Amino acid sequence: MFVTNNAADFRRLYRAQPVHAGLVILVPQAPPGRQRALFAAVLGEIGGEDGLINEVLEVTLDGDEVVFSRYVWPAAE
């Protein structure tokens, strides 16, 4: 999987790929320490699953609460 906070560019790049290992988007522009904490939350969220093949996992904050949004990408047409 690839982790970024550059959602627009990587959604566009991944849209062109028929199969990808997954994309994690850290939505808030946060300092490195906060980004590491968000990534640790991502690892806890995907845990022992098969990964994120052809999926996106967006990570946002609602106050201090980490919120996940997971969806297939590229979306079925």
C-alpha positions as CSV (number, residue, x, y, z in Angstrom):
1,M,0.0,0.0,0.0
2,F,1.0,3.6,-0.5
3,V,0.4,6.3,2.1
4,T,0.1,10.0,1.2
5,N,-1.7,13.2,2.0
6,N,-1.8,14.2,-1.6
7,A,-5.3,12.8,-2.4
8,A,-6.0,14.5,-5.7
9,D,-2.9,13.4,-7.5
10,F,-2.8,9.8,-6.3
11,R,-6.5,9.2,-6.9
12,R,-5.9,10.3,-10.5
13,L,-2.8,8.0,-10.8
14,Y,-4.5,5.0,-9.2
15,R,-7.6,5.5,-11.4
16,A,-5.4,4.4,-14.3
17,Q,-4.3,1.2,-12.6
18,P,-6.4,-2.0,-13.0
19,V,-4.8,-3.5,-9.9
20,H,-3.0,-1.7,-7.1
21,A,-1.9,-2.6,-3.5
22,G,-4.0,0.0,-1.9
23,L,-3.9,3.7,-1.1
24,V,-4.0,5.3,2.3
25,I,-4.8,9.0,2.4
26,L,-4.1,11.0,5.5
27,V,-6.4,13.9,5.0
28,P,-5.3,16.4,7.6
29,Q,-2.1,18.3,6.9
30,A,-0.5,17.4,10.2
31,P,3.0,17.6,11.8
32,P,5.1,14.4,11.4
33,G,4.3,13.2,14.9
34,R,0.6,13.4,14.3
35,Q,1.0,11.7,10.9
36,R,2.8,8.8,12.6
37,A,-0.1,8.5,15.1
38,L,-2.6,8.4,12.2
39,F,-0.6,5.8,10.4
40,A,-0.5,3.7,13.6
41,A,-4.3,3.9,13.7
42,V,-4.3,2.8,10.0
43,L,-2.3,-0.3,10.9
44,G,-4.8,-1.1,13.7
45,E,-7.7,-0.6,11.3
46,I,-6.4,-3.0,8.6
47,G,-4.9,-5.4,11.1
48,G,-4.8,-9.0,9.9
49,E,-7.0,-8.4,6.9
50,D,-5.9,-9.2,3.3
51,G,-4.8,-5.6,2.8
52,L,-6.3,-2.9,0.6
53,I,-6.1,-4.4,-2.9
54,N,-7.9,-1.9,-5.2
55,E,-9.2,0.1,-2.2
56,V,-8.6,3.5,-0.6
57,L,-8.6,4.1,3.1
58,E,-9.1,7.8,3.9
59,V,-8.1,8.9,7.4
60,T,-9.6,12.1,8.8
61,L,-10.0,13.6,12.2
62,D,-13.2,14.6,14.0
63,G,-11.9,16.6,16.9
64,D,-9.4,14.1,18.4
65,E,-11.3,11.0,17.0
66,V,-9.8,9.2,14.0
67,V,-12.4,8.5,11.3
68,F,-11.9,6.0,8.5
69,S,-13.6,5.9,5.1
70,R,-12.8,2.8,3.0
71,Y,-13.9,2.3,-0.6
72,V,-13.0,0.6,-3.8
73,W,-10.8,2.6,-6.2
74,P,-11.2,2.9,-9.1
75,A,-14.9,2.7,-8.5
76,A,-16.9,0.2,-10.7
77,E,-18.4,1.9,-13.7
